Amino acid sequence: MFFLPLVFFLVRRKINGPLALKLAGILILGALQGAMGWYMVKSGLVDDPRVSQYRLTAHLGLALAIYAAMLWTALDLLKPARAAADERCQRLGRYALALAALIFLMALSGGFVAGIRAGFAYNTFPLMNGHWVPPEILMLEPWWLNLFNNMATVQFNHRMIAWLLMLLVPVFWLMARRGPLPPRPRRATDLFLAMLAIQVALGISTLLLAVPVPLAAAHQGGAVLLLTAALWAGHELLRPA
């Protein structure tokens, strides 16, 4: 579905060199995703539907990287850069992309939450069974295993990144509102803030209801939409009309 149209457009000389390189990079990521999917399934799914949380998260990360690369490439084609953005828009655009990277990291931490079933523990909010920092957070030795294998630590890390986004995204929105912006970047920043509110609500609901599958799937989809909103905001700010 990707390779044959790419060859067709290359033969017809419908795409230039830089775009061809971007699309070839996405194709390579797609091949790696297929290999990682096989490697992930190989770690489980025989008698008990469990796979390695490391391979699951790597599979998720590659999927998000492919999506982000395709989205950014599409946005470049829909809105090519015709002039340099002013300094304020460039600063806001870099801020939006930094938030997109943080959202990507949060999604990876969510992969570990799913991989070790950490969502079935500490089903309270905002405290974790009465604690801001659960006492079980450093139970494993060596200490770094807690980051990936300890339910308390994995869920705590996911929550902390969410709290950080709940602070930084409104700050970004307020910074964008402090000066004039064209309509499209303004809409993009508004959508970014709204999507964060929806995703936080989905995350809290998923936790409090002990991870019902439809809600958990909606929360995962919400992460993709939140990443989309951040990338769109960054693109609109860095690519003036």
N, C-alpha and C positions, 0 to 999 in steps of 0.2 A: 504493500500500500504506500510505502514511502519511497523505496528504491526505484521502482519502475517509473513513476512520474518524474523523479529526479533525473533519471537517465534521459527520459523523453524531452524534458525542458533543456537539458544540457545539449542534446543533439540539435534541437531546434534553435539553440543560442538565445533562449528567452531569459536566461539569468546570467548575471555578470560574475566575475571572478570572486569578489568578496562575499557575495551572497552564496555562491556555490560552496565556498569554504565553510560558511556557517551551516549550511544544510548538510554538508558532509560530516561536520562535527556532530550534528543532531543524529545523523544516521549511525555514527559510531556509538553514541550514547544509547541508542536503541538496541544495538547489538549487545552492548554490555548489560543492558537491562534484561534481555533474554537469557544471557548466561547467568546473571545473578538470580533470576527467577528459578532457573533449574537448580542452582546451588542452594538456594533457600529451601526449596521443596525437598531436596535430598536430605536435609537435616531433620525431617520429621514427616508427618502426614501419613504414617503407615497404620498404626493402631490408634494413636491418640493425636488429634489435630493440633499439634504444637510444632513450631519450628524455632530455630535459633533466633533469639532476639537481635543478635548482631546482624544476621543475614536479612532478617525481616526489615530492620531499620535501613540497611544499605539498599535494599530493594525499593523501599519507600523514597529514600533520598534520591536515587537515580530517577525515579518516576517524576519527582518534583523538579529535578534539574532539567529533564527533557521538556516538561511542560513550560518551565520558565524560559528556556531557550527558544521554544517555538513561539511563545507569546511575545517575547521581546522582538524576535525577528518579524513577526506579523505586524507589530506596532510600528516598527521601522518602515515597513513597506506601505502601511496605511498613512503614516505621517512622517515623511522624510524630513531630516533636518535641513532647513533653508537658511538659518541664521543662528548665531550663538545666543544662548539664553543670557539674560542679565545676571549679575552676580547673585542677587537675592534668590532668583529661581534656581540657579545652579546649586546654591547652598541647600535650599529646600529639597531639591531633587536628590542630592547626595544623602541627605537625611532619610528620605523615603527609601532609598536603596539599602541603607544601613538597617532600617527597620525590616525590609524584606529579608535581609540575611538573618535577622533575629527571628523572624517568623519561620524561616526555613529551619533554624536550630530548634525552635519550639516544636515543630512538626517531627523532627528527628527524636526529640525527647518523648513525644507522644508515641513514636514507634516502640520505644523501650517500655513505656507504660503498657501498651497493648501486648508486647512480646512476653512480658512476665506476669500478665494479668494483674498489674498493680492497681487498676481501676476498681477491683473488687475489695480493696482495703481502704480504710480511712474515708468512708463515704459521708463525710461531714464537711461543711464549709462555713466560714473561712478557716476555722481551726481543723487540725488533723487529729481527731479523737481527743479534743481538749487541749492540744498543744499547737503552738505556732511552729515549733521545730520538734518533731517526734523524737523521743529518746532512742528509738531503734535505728536512727539514721546512720550510725557508724558501727553496726554490729559485726560486719564481716572484716576479715583480714586476708590479704592486705587491704588497706583503706580504699584503693581505687576500685575494687570489686563492687563496693557499695553503689558506685555511679551507674552500674549496669545490671546488677543482680539483686539489689536490695529494694523491696517494694516501697519502703518508706522513703528512701533517698531518691529513687527514680520519680515517684509521684511528687515529692517535695521540689525537685529540680524543675519539673514541668510546671508546677504552680508558680515558682519564683519567676520563671521566664514570662508567664502570663501576667503576673503582677507588674513586671517591668514594662511590658507592652501597654498595660493599662495606664501606666504613668507617661510613657514616652509618646504614644500615638496622640493623646489629647494635647500634649505640649507641641507636637508637630502641627496639629490642626490649628492651635492658637497662633503659632508663628505664621502660618499661611494666611490667617485671617487679619493679621496686623497690618497688612498692606494690600494694595490692589493686585488682583490676579485675573487673567482672562477667564471666561466662563468655563472652558473645558478643564483646566487645572483646578479650578475652584470646585467643580462637581466631583472631580477625582478625589480631592482631599476630603470632601464631605462623605463620599461613599466609603472611603477608607475608615473613617471614624465610625460610621454606622455598621460596617461589616465587623469591626472589632467588637462592638456591643453585642451583635448577634452571636459571634463566635464564643464570647465569654459566657453568654447565657446558655448556649448549647453545651459548653464544657461543664458548667456547674450542674446543669440538669442531668447530664450523663453520669456525673459522679454521684449525685444525691440519689439517683434512681438505680444505682448499682449496675450501670453499663447495659441497658437494653440495646440490642443490636441495631435496630433502626436509628435510634438516637446517636449511638456511637458512630455509625456510618455518616449521619448528618454532620457530626462534629468533625469527622475527617474531611468531608467535603467542604465544610466551613473553613478549614485550614487552607485548602486550595483557593477558595474564593478570597480569603484574607490576603494570601500571597499575591493573587491577581490584582487586588485593589492597591496594594503597596507598589507593585511594579508599574501599574497604569499611572498612579500618581507620580512616581519617579520619572516615567517617560514623558508625561505631559509637561512636567516642570523643566526637563532637560531639553525638550524638543519644542521650541516655541513655534506657534502657527506662522 
